[in-house]
Each structure stands twice: as structure tokens, then as C-alpha cells.
Amino acid sequence: MTLRESKVFEIANENIQNTFLAEVNLKLEFAIYLYEKDILTLEQAIKLAEFSYLDFQKELGNRNISIHYDEEELERDLETLSSLN
């Protein structure tokens, strides 16, 4: 399987009903794991977790996970800011 292929998996509700991991938490945990491993960008992880940008950053901060921000992302942000003027 390549990164471009997508897979859908389901976890039966009865398998997690006695845990604290609701669907929202599973998405968040998975998104943070993939982000921390540099598999997803910040934007991709936020979309997967279905969190707001600020809430996701707060969650990363609560876990002492630093924001991955590279030169390419800086360039994109600068282009976006330029286009707004």
C-alpha cells in the first residue's frame, strides 16, 4: 500500500465501549501519532482529527509536542499573506 492509497477500517463499537476512546478521541490520537512521526503535516492532522487549528495546537502543547514547521510551509504562508494584500 502506498501513501496515496486510502484504506477504511472500522472498529466495532463493542470493542471500545468500555474504554475512554470514543470516535473523536481515536481520530485525535491517530492524527497526533501520524503528525509526531512526520507522516502527516499539521494541516492534514488537523483535518483527520476534525479539530480547529487552535484546539489541535493546544492538544499538542498539552502533550509537549512541538509544531513541525519547515521552510516550505513558511513559503506557502508568506504567499498566502501576500495574496491577501
Phi and psi restraints in degrees (range 20) as a CNS / XPLOR table:
assign (resid 1 and name C) (resid 2 and name N)
       (resid 2 and name CA) (resid 2 and name C) 1.0 -94.1 20.0 2
assign (resid 2 and name N) (resid 2 and name CA)
       (resid 2 and name C) (resid 3 and name N) 1.0 168.0 20.0 2
assign (resid 2 and name C) (resid 3 and name N)
       (resid 3 and name CA) (resid 3 and name C) 1.0 -65.3 20.0 2
assign (resid 3 and name N) (resid 3 and name CA)
       (resid 3 and name C) (resid 4 and name N) 1.0 -22.6 20.0 2
assign (resid 3 and name C) (resid 4 and name N)
       (resid 4 and name CA) (resid 4 and name C) 1.0 -79.7 20.0 2
assign (resid 4 and name N) (resid 4 and name CA)
       (resid 4 and name C) (resid 5 and name N) 1.0 -20.9 20.0 2
assign (resid 4 and name C) (resid 5 and name N)
       (resid 5 and name CA) (resid 5 and name C) 1.0 -76.1 20.0 2
assign (resid 5 and name N) (resid 5 and name CA)
       (resid 5 and name C) (resid 6 and name N) 1.0 147.5 20.0 2
assign (resid 5 and name C) (resid 6 and name N)
       (resid 6 and name CA) (resid 6 and name C) 1.0 -117.1 20.0 2
assign (resid 6 and name N) (resid 6 and name CA)
       (resid 6 and name C) (resid 7 and name N) 1.0 144.0 20.0 2
assign (resid 6 and name C) (resid 7 and name N)
       (resid 7 and name CA) (resid 7 and name C) 1.0 -126.7 20.0 2
assign (resid 7 and name N) (resid 7 and name CA)
       (resid 7 and name C) (resid 8 and name N) 1.0 144.1 20.0 2
assign (resid 7 and name C) (resid 8 and name N)
       (resid 8 and name CA) (resid 8 and name C) 1.0 -113.7 20.0 2
assign (resid 8 and name N) (resid 8 and name CA)
       (resid 8 and name C) (resid 9 and name N) 1.0 132.8 20.0 2
assign (resid 8 and name C) (resid 9 and name N)
       (resid 9 and name CA) (resid 9 and name C) 1.0 -131.6 20.0 2
assign (resid 9 and name N) (resid 9 and name CA)
       (resid 9 and name C) (resid 10 and name N) 1.0 150.0 20.0 2
assign (resid 9 and name C) (resid 10 and name N)
       (resid 10 and name CA) (resid 10 and name C) 1.0 -122.9 20.0 2
assign (resid 10 and name N) (resid 10 and name CA)
       (resid 10 and name C) (resid 11 and name N) 1.0 144.2 20.0 2
assign (resid 10 and name C) (resid 11 and name N)
       (resid 11 and name CA) (resid 11 and name C) 1.0 -116.6 20.0 2
assign (resid 11 and name N) (resid 11 and name CA)
       (resid 11 and name C) (resid 12 and name N) 1.0 122.3 20.0 2
assign (resid 11 and name C) (resid 12 and name N)
       (resid 12 and name CA) (resid 12 and name C) 1.0 -59.7 20.0 2
assign (resid 12 and name N) (resid 12 and name CA)
       (resid 12 and name C) (resid 13 and name N) 1.0 136.8 20.0 2
assign (resid 12 and name C) (resid 13 and name N)
       (resid 13 and name CA) (resid 13 and name C) 1.0 -54.6 20.0 2
assign (resid 13 and name N) (resid 13 and name CA)
       (resid 13 and name C) (resid 14 and name N) 1.0 -38.3 20.0 2
assign (resid 13 and name C) (resid 14 and name N)
       (resid 14 and name CA) (resid 14 and name C) 1.0 -66.2 20.0 2
assign (resid 14 and name N) (resid 14 and name CA)
       (resid 14 and name C) (resid 15 and name N) 1.0 -20.5 20.0 2
assign (resid 14 and name C) (resid 15 and name N)
       (resid 15 and name CA) (resid 15 and name C) 1.0 -75.5 20.0 2
assign (resid 15 and name N) (resid 15 and name CA)
       (resid 15 and name C) (resid 16 and name N) 1.0 -21.2 20.0 2
assign (resid 15 and name C) (resid 16 and name N)
       (resid 16 and name CA) (resid 16 and name C) 1.0 -122.5 20.0 2
assign (resid 16 and name N) (resid 16 and name CA)
       (resid 16 and name C) (resid 17 and name N) 1.0 -1.3 20.0 2
assign (resid 16 and name C) (resid 17 and name N)
       (resid 17 and name CA) (resid 17 and name C) 1.0 -61.9 20.0 2
assign (resid 17 and name N) (resid 17 and name CA)
       (resid 17 and name C) (resid 18 and name N) 1.0 -27.3 20.0 2
assign (resid 17 and name C) (resid 18 and name N)
       (resid 18 and name CA) (resid 18 and name C) 1.0 -94.0 20.0 2
assign (resid 18 and name N) (resid 18 and name CA)
       (resid 18 and name C) (resid 19 and name N) 1.0 10.1 20.0 2
assign (resid 18 and name C) (resid 19 and name N)
       (resid 19 and name CA) (resid 19 and name C) 1.0 -111.3 20.0 2
assign (resid 19 and name N) (resid 19 and name CA)
       (resid 19 and name C) (resid 20 and name N) 1.0 174.6 20.0 2
assign (resid 19 and name C) (resid 20 and name N)
       (resid 20 and name CA) (resid 20 and name C) 1.0 -88.3 20.0 2
assign (resid 20 and name N) (resid 20 and name CA)
       (resid 20 and name C) (resid 21 and name N) 1.0 4.1 20.0 2
assign (resid 20 and name C) (resid 21 and name N)
       (resid 21 and name CA) (resid 21 and name C) 1.0 -93.7 20.0 2
assign (resid 21 and name N) (resid 21 and name CA)
       (resid 21 and name C) (resid 22 and name N) 1.0 91.0 20.0 2
assign (resid 21 and name C) (resid 22 and name N)
       (resid 22 and name CA) (resid 22 and name C) 1.0 -78.8 20.0 2
assign (resid 22 and name N) (resid 22 and name CA)
       (resid 22 and name C) (resid 23 and name N) 1.0 172.7 20.0 2
assign (resid 22 and name C) (resid 23 and name N)
       (resid 23 and name CA) (resid 23 and name C) 1.0 -55.7 20.0 2
assign (resid 23 and name N) (resid 23 and name CA)
       (resid 23 and name C) (resid 24 and name N) 1.0 -43.0 20.0 2
assign (resid 23 and name C) (resid 24 and name N)
       (resid 24 and name CA) (resid 24 and name C) 1.0 -60.8 20.0 2
assign (resid 24 and name N) (resid 24 and name CA)
       (resid 24 and name C) (resid 25 and name N) 1.0 -44.2 20.0 2
assign (resid 24 and name C) (resid 25 and name N)
       (resid 25 and name CA) (resid 25 and name C) 1.0 -67.4 20.0 2
assign (resid 25 and name N) (resid 25 and name CA)
       (resid 25 and name C) (resid 26 and name N) 1.0 -36.7 20.0 2
assign (resid 25 and name C) (resid 26 and name N)
       (resid 26 and name CA) (resid 26 and name C) 1.0 -63.0 20.0 2
assign (resid 26 and name N) (resid 26 and name CA)
       (resid 26 and name C) (resid 27 and name N) 1.0 -43.7 20.0 2
assign (resid 26 and name C) (resid 27 and name N)
       (resid 27 and name CA) (resid 27 and name C) 1.0 -62.2 20.0 2
assign (resid 27 and name N) (resid 27 and name CA)
       (resid 27 and name C) (resid 28 and name N) 1.0 -43.5 20.0 2
assign (resid 27 and name C) (resid 28 and name N)
       (resid 28 and name CA) (resid 28 and name C) 1.0 -63.3 20.0 2
assign (resid 28 and name N) (resid 28 and name CA)
       (resid 28 and name C) (resid 29 and name N) 1.0 -47.7 20.0 2
assign (resid 28 and name C) (resid 29 and name N)
       (resid 29 and name CA) (resid 29 and name C) 1.0 -61.2 20.0 2
assign (resid 29 and name N) (resid 29 and name CA)
       (resid 29 and name C) (resid 30 and name N) 1.0 -42.7 20.0 2
assign (resid 29 and name C) (resid 30 and name N)
       (resid 30 and name CA) (resid 30 and name C) 1.0 -66.5 20.0 2
assign (resid 30 and name N) (resid 30 and name CA)
       (resid 30 and name C) (resid 31 and name N) 1.0 -43.8 20.0 2
assign (resid 30 and name C) (resid 31 and name N)
       (resid 31 and name CA) (resid 31 and name C) 1.0 -62.0 20.0 2
assign (resid 31 and name N) (resid 31 and name CA)
       (resid 31 and name C) (resid 32 and name N) 1.0 -43.9 20.0 2
assign (resid 31 and name C) (resid 32 and name N)
       (resid 32 and name CA) (resid 32 and name C) 1.0 -65.7 20.0 2
assign (resid 32 and name N) (resid 32 and name CA)
       (resid 32 and name C) (resid 33 and name N) 1.0 -42.0 20.0 2
assign (resid 32 and name C) (resid 33 and name N)
       (resid 33 and name CA) (resid 33 and name C) 1.0 -58.7 20.0 2
assign (resid 33 and name N) (resid 33 and name CA)
       (resid 33 and name C) (resid 34 and name N) 1.0 -49.8 20.0 2
assign (resid 33 and name C) (resid 34 and name N)
       (resid 34 and name CA) (resid 34 and name C) 1.0 -65.6 20.0 2
assign (resid 34 and name N) (resid 34 and name CA)
       (resid 34 and name C) (resid 35 and name N) 1.0 -35.3 20.0 2
assign (resid 34 and name C) (resid 35 and name N)
       (resid 35 and name CA) (resid 35 and name C) 1.0 -67.1 20.0 2
assign (resid 35 and name N) (resid 35 and name CA)
       (resid 35 and name C) (resid 36 and name N) 1.0 -45.8 20.0 2
assign (resid 35 and name C) (resid 36 and name N)
       (resid 36 and name CA) (resid 36 and name C) 1.0 -62.6 20.0 2
assign (resid 36 and name N) (resid 36 and name CA)
       (resid 36 and name C) (resid 37 and name N) 1.0 -31.0 20.0 2
assign (resid 36 and name C) (resid 37 and name N)
       (resid 37 and name CA) (resid 37 and name C) 1.0 -87.0 20.0 2
assign (resid 37 and name N) (resid 37 and name CA)
       (resid 37 and name C) (resid 38 and name N) 1.0 5.9 20.0 2
assign (resid 37 and name C) (resid 38 and name N)
       (resid 38 and name CA) (resid 38 and name C) 1.0 61.8 20.0 2
assign (resid 38 and name N) (resid 38 and name CA)
       (resid 38 and name C) (resid 39 and name N) 1.0 29.3 20.0 2
assign (resid 38 and name C) (resid 39 and name N)
       (resid 39 and name CA) (resid 39 and name C) 1.0 -88.7 20.0 2
assign (resid 39 and name N) (resid 39 and name CA)
       (resid 39 and name C) (resid 40 and name N) 1.0 -35.9 20.0 2
assign (resid 39 and name C) (resid 40 and name N)
       (resid 40 and name CA) (resid 40 and name C) 1.0 -114.9 20.0 2
assign (resid 40 and name N) (resid 40 and name CA)
       (resid 40 and name C) (resid 41 and name N) 1.0 148.9 20.0 2
assign (resid 40 and name C) (resid 41 and name N)
       (resid 41 and name CA) (resid 41 and name C) 1.0 -76.9 20.0 2
assign (resid 41 and name N) (resid 41 and name CA)
       (resid 41 and name C) (resid 42 and name N) 1.0 170.4 20.0 2
assign (resid 41 and name C) (resid 42 and name N)
       (resid 42 and name CA) (resid 42 and name C) 1.0 -58.6 20.0 2
assign (resid 42 and name N) (resid 42 and name CA)
       (resid 42 and name C) (resid 43 and name N) 1.0 -46.0 20.0 2
assign (resid 42 and name C) (resid 43 and name N)
       (resid 43 and name CA) (resid 43 and name C) 1.0 -61.4 20.0 2
assign (resid 43 and name N) (resid 43 and name CA)
       (resid 43 and name C) (resid 44 and name N) 1.0 -43.6 20.0 2
assign (resid 43 and name C) (resid 44 and name N)
       (resid 44 and name CA) (resid 44 and name C) 1.0 -64.6 20.0 2
assign (resid 44 and name N) (resid 44 and name CA)
       (resid 44 and name C) (resid 45 and name N) 1.0 -41.2 20.0 2
assign (resid 44 and name C) (resid 45 and name N)
       (resid 45 and name CA) (resid 45 and name C) 1.0 -65.2 20.0 2
assign (resid 45 and name N) (resid 45 and name CA)
       (resid 45 and name C) (resid 46 and name N) 1.0 -40.4 20.0 2
assign (resid 45 and name C) (resid 46 and name N)
       (resid 46 and name CA) (resid 46 and name C) 1.0 -61.7 20.0 2
assign (resid 46 and name N) (resid 46 and name CA)
       (resid 46 and name C) (resid 47 and name N) 1.0 -43.3 20.0 2
assign (resid 46 and name C) (resid 47 and name N)
       (resid 47 and name CA) (resid 47 and name C) 1.0 -65.4 20.0 2
assign (resid 47 and name N) (resid 47 and name CA)
       (resid 47 and name C) (resid 48 and name N) 1.0 -42.1 20.0 2
assign (resid 47 and name C) (resid 48 and name N)
       (resid 48 and name CA) (resid 48 and name C) 1.0 -63.2 20.0 2
assign (resid 48 and name N) (resid 48 and name CA)
       (resid 48 and name C) (resid 49 and name N) 1.0 -43.1 20.0 2
assign (resid 48 and name C) (resid 49 and name N)
       (resid 49 and name CA) (resid 49 and name C) 1.0 -73.6 20.0 2
assign (resid 49 and name N) (resid 49 and name CA)
       (resid 49 and name C) (resid 50 and name N) 1.0 -18.3 20.0 2
assign (resid 49 and name C) (resid 50 and name N)
       (resid 50 and name CA) (resid 50 and name C) 1.0 59.2 20.0 2
assign (resid 50 and name N) (resid 50 and name CA)
       (resid 50 and name C) (resid 51 and name N) 1.0 44.2 20.0 2
assign (resid 50 and name C) (resid 51 and name N)
       (resid 51 and name CA) (resid 51 and name C) 1.0 -111.5 20.0 2
assign (resid 51 and name N) (resid 51 and name CA)
       (resid 51 and name C) (resid 52 and name N) 1.0 162.2 20.0 2
assign (resid 51 and name C) (resid 52 and name N)
       (resid 52 and name CA) (resid 52 and name C) 1.0 -75.8 20.0 2
assign (resid 52 and name N) (resid 52 and name CA)
       (resid 52 and name C) (resid 53 and name N) 1.0 160.7 20.0 2
assign (resid 52 and name C) (resid 53 and name N)
       (resid 53 and name CA) (resid 53 and name C) 1.0 -56.6 20.0 2
assign (resid 53 and name N) (resid 53 and name CA)
       (resid 53 and name C) (resid 54 and name N) 1.0 -47.5 20.0 2
assign (resid 53 and name C) (resid 54 and name N)
       (resid 54 and name CA) (resid 54 and name C) 1.0 -65.8 20.0 2
assign (resid 54 and name N) (resid 54 and name CA)
       (resid 54 and name C) (resid 55 and name N) 1.0 -44.0 20.0 2
assign (resid 54 and name C) (resid 55 and name N)
       (resid 55 and name CA) (resid 55 and name C) 1.0 -64.5 20.0 2
assign (resid 55 and name N) (resid 55 and name CA)
       (resid 55 and name C) (resid 56 and name N) 1.0 -37.8 20.0 2
assign (resid 55 and name C) (resid 56 and name N)
       (resid 56 and name CA) (resid 56 and name C) 1.0 -67.3 20.0 2
assign (resid 56 and name N) (resid 56 and name CA)
       (resid 56 and name C) (resid 57 and name N) 1.0 -42.2 20.0 2
assign (resid 56 and name C) (resid 57 and name N)
       (resid 57 and name CA) (resid 57 and name C) 1.0 -62.4 20.0 2
assign (resid 57 and name N) (resid 57 and name CA)
       (resid 57 and name C) (resid 58 and name N) 1.0 -40.0 20.0 2
assign (resid 57 and name C) (resid 58 and name N)
       (resid 58 and name CA) (resid 58 and name C) 1.0 -61.4 20.0 2
assign (resid 58 and name N) (resid 58 and name CA)
       (resid 58 and name C) (resid 59 and name N) 1.0 -42.6 20.0 2
assign (resid 58 and name C) (resid 59 and name N)
       (resid 59 and name CA) (resid 59 and name C) 1.0 -63.5 20.0 2
assign (resid 59 and name N) (resid 59 and name CA)
       (resid 59 and name C) (resid 60 and name N) 1.0 -40.9 20.0 2
assign (resid 59 and name C) (resid 60 and name N)
       (resid 60 and name CA) (resid 60 and name C) 1.0 -62.0 20.0 2
assign (resid 60 and name N) (resid 60 and name CA)
       (resid 60 and name C) (resid 61 and name N) 1.0 -43.2 20.0 2
assign (resid 60 and name C) (resid 61 and name N)
       (resid 61 and name CA) (resid 61 and name C) 1.0 -62.2 20.0 2
assign (resid 61 and name N) (resid 61 and name CA)
       (resid 61 and name C) (resid 62 and name N) 1.0 -41.0 20.0 2
assign (resid 61 and name C) (resid 62 and name N)
       (resid 62 and name CA) (resid 62 and name C) 1.0 -60.5 20.0 2
assign (resid 62 and name N) (resid 62 and name CA)
       (resid 62 and name C) (resid 63 and name N) 1.0 -26.4 20.0 2
assign (resid 62 and name C) (resid 63 and name N)
       (resid 63 and name CA) (resid 63 and name C) 1.0 -101.3 20.0 2
assign (resid 63 and name N) (resid 63 and name CA)
       (resid 63 and name C) (resid 64 and name N) 1.0 7.4 20.0 2
assign (resid 63 and name C) (resid 64 and name N)
       (resid 64 and name CA) (resid 64 and name C) 1.0 56.7 20.0 2
assign (resid 64 and name N) (resid 64 and name CA)
       (resid 64 and name C) (resid 65 and name N) 1.0 40.3 20.0 2
assign (resid 64 and name C) (resid 65 and name N)
       (resid 65 and name CA) (resid 65 and name C) 1.0 -104.9 20.0 2
assign (resid 65 and name N) (resid 65 and name CA)
       (resid 65 and name C) (resid 66 and name N) 1.0 122.8 20.0 2
assign (resid 65 and name C) (resid 66 and name N)
       (resid 66 and name CA) (resid 66 and name C) 1.0 -78.6 20.0 2
assign (resid 66 and name N) (resid 66 and name CA)
       (resid 66 and name C) (resid 67 and name N) 1.0 155.0 20.0 2
assign (resid 66 and name C) (resid 67 and name N)
       (resid 67 and name CA) (resid 67 and name C) 1.0 -75.4 20.0 2
assign (resid 67 and name N) (resid 67 and name CA)
       (resid 67 and name C) (resid 68 and name N) 1.0 130.8 20.0 2
assign (resid 67 and name C) (resid 68 and name N)
       (resid 68 and name CA) (resid 68 and name C) 1.0 -88.6 20.0 2
assign (resid 68 and name N) (resid 68 and name CA)
       (resid 68 and name C) (resid 69 and name N) 1.0 115.5 20.0 2
assign (resid 68 and name C) (resid 69 and name N)
       (resid 69 and name CA) (resid 69 and name C) 1.0 -138.1 20.0 2
assign (resid 69 and name N) (resid 69 and name CA)
       (resid 69 and name C) (resid 70 and name N) 1.0 110.3 20.0 2
assign (resid 69 and name C) (resid 70 and name N)
       (resid 70 and name CA) (resid 70 and name C) 1.0 -106.8 20.0 2
assign (resid 70 and name N) (resid 70 and name CA)
       (resid 70 and name C) (resid 71 and name N) 1.0 179.6 20.0 2
assign (resid 70 and name C) (resid 71 and name N)
       (resid 71 and name CA) (resid 71 and name C) 1.0 -62.9 20.0 2
assign (resid 71 and name N) (resid 71 and name CA)
       (resid 71 and name C) (resid 72 and name N) 1.0 -37.0 20.0 2
assign (resid 71 and name C) (resid 72 and name N)
       (resid 72 and name CA) (resid 72 and name C) 1.0 -62.8 20.0 2
assign (resid 72 and name N) (resid 72 and name CA)
       (resid 72 and name C) (resid 73 and name N) 1.0 -42.1 20.0 2
assign (resid 72 and name C) (resid 73 and name N)
       (resid 73 and name CA) (resid 73 and name C) 1.0 -66.5 20.0 2
assign (resid 73 and name N) (resid 73 and name CA)
       (resid 73 and name C) (resid 74 and name N) 1.0 -37.7 20.0 2
assign (resid 73 and name C) (resid 74 and name N)
       (resid 74 and name CA) (resid 74 and name C) 1.0 -60.5 20.0 2
assign (resid 74 and name N) (resid 74 and name CA)
       (resid 74 and name C) (resid 75 and name N) 1.0 -46.3 20.0 2
assign (resid 74 and name C) (resid 75 and name N)
       (resid 75 and name CA) (resid 75 and name C) 1.0 -60.1 20.0 2
assign (resid 75 and name N) (resid 75 and name CA)
       (resid 75 and name C) (resid 76 and name N) 1.0 -43.3 20.0 2
assign (resid 75 and name C) (resid 76 and name N)
       (resid 76 and name CA) (resid 76 and name C) 1.0 -61.8 20.0 2
assign (resid 76 and name N) (resid 76 and name CA)
       (resid 76 and name C) (resid 77 and name N) 1.0 -42.8 20.0 2
assign (resid 76 and name C) (resid 77 and name N)
       (resid 77 and name CA) (resid 77 and name C) 1.0 -64.7 20.0 2
assign (resid 77 and name N) (resid 77 and name CA)
       (resid 77 and name C) (resid 78 and name N) 1.0 -40.2 20.0 2
assign (resid 77 and name C) (resid 78 and name N)
       (resid 78 and name CA) (resid 78 and name C) 1.0 -65.2 20.0 2
assign (resid 78 and name N) (resid 78 and name CA)
       (resid 78 and name C) (resid 79 and name N) 1.0 -39.0 20.0 2
assign (resid 78 and name C) (resid 79 and name N)
       (resid 79 and name CA) (resid 79 and name C) 1.0 -64.4 20.0 2
assign (resid 79 and name N) (resid 79 and name CA)
       (resid 79 and name C) (resid 80 and name N) 1.0 -41.8 20.0 2
assign (resid 79 and name C) (resid 80 and name N)
       (resid 80 and name CA) (resid 80 and name C) 1.0 -62.4 20.0 2
assign (resid 80 and name N) (resid 80 and name CA)
       (resid 80 and name C) (resid 81 and name N) 1.0 -45.2 20.0 2
assign (resid 80 and name C) (resid 81 and name N)
       (resid 81 and name CA) (resid 81 and name C) 1.0 -62.8 20.0 2
assign (resid 81 and name N) (resid 81 and name CA)
       (resid 81 and name C) (resid 82 and name N) 1.0 -40.5 20.0 2
assign (resid 81 and name C) (resid 82 and name N)
       (resid 82 and name CA) (resid 82 and name C) 1.0 -63.0 20.0 2
assign (resid 82 and name N) (resid 82 and name CA)
       (resid 82 and name C) (resid 83 and name N) 1.0 -39.1 20.0 2
assign (resid 82 and name C) (resid 83 and name N)
       (resid 83 and name CA) (resid 83 and name C) 1.0 -70.3 20.0 2
assign (resid 83 and name N) (resid 83 and name CA)
       (resid 83 and name C) (resid 84 and name N) 1.0 -20.2 20.0 2
assign (resid 83 and name C) (resid 84 and name N)
       (resid 84 and name CA) (resid 84 and name C) 1.0 -78.8 20.0 2
assign (resid 84 and name N) (resid 84 and name CA)
       (resid 84 and name C) (resid 85 and name N) 1.0 -18.8 20.0 2
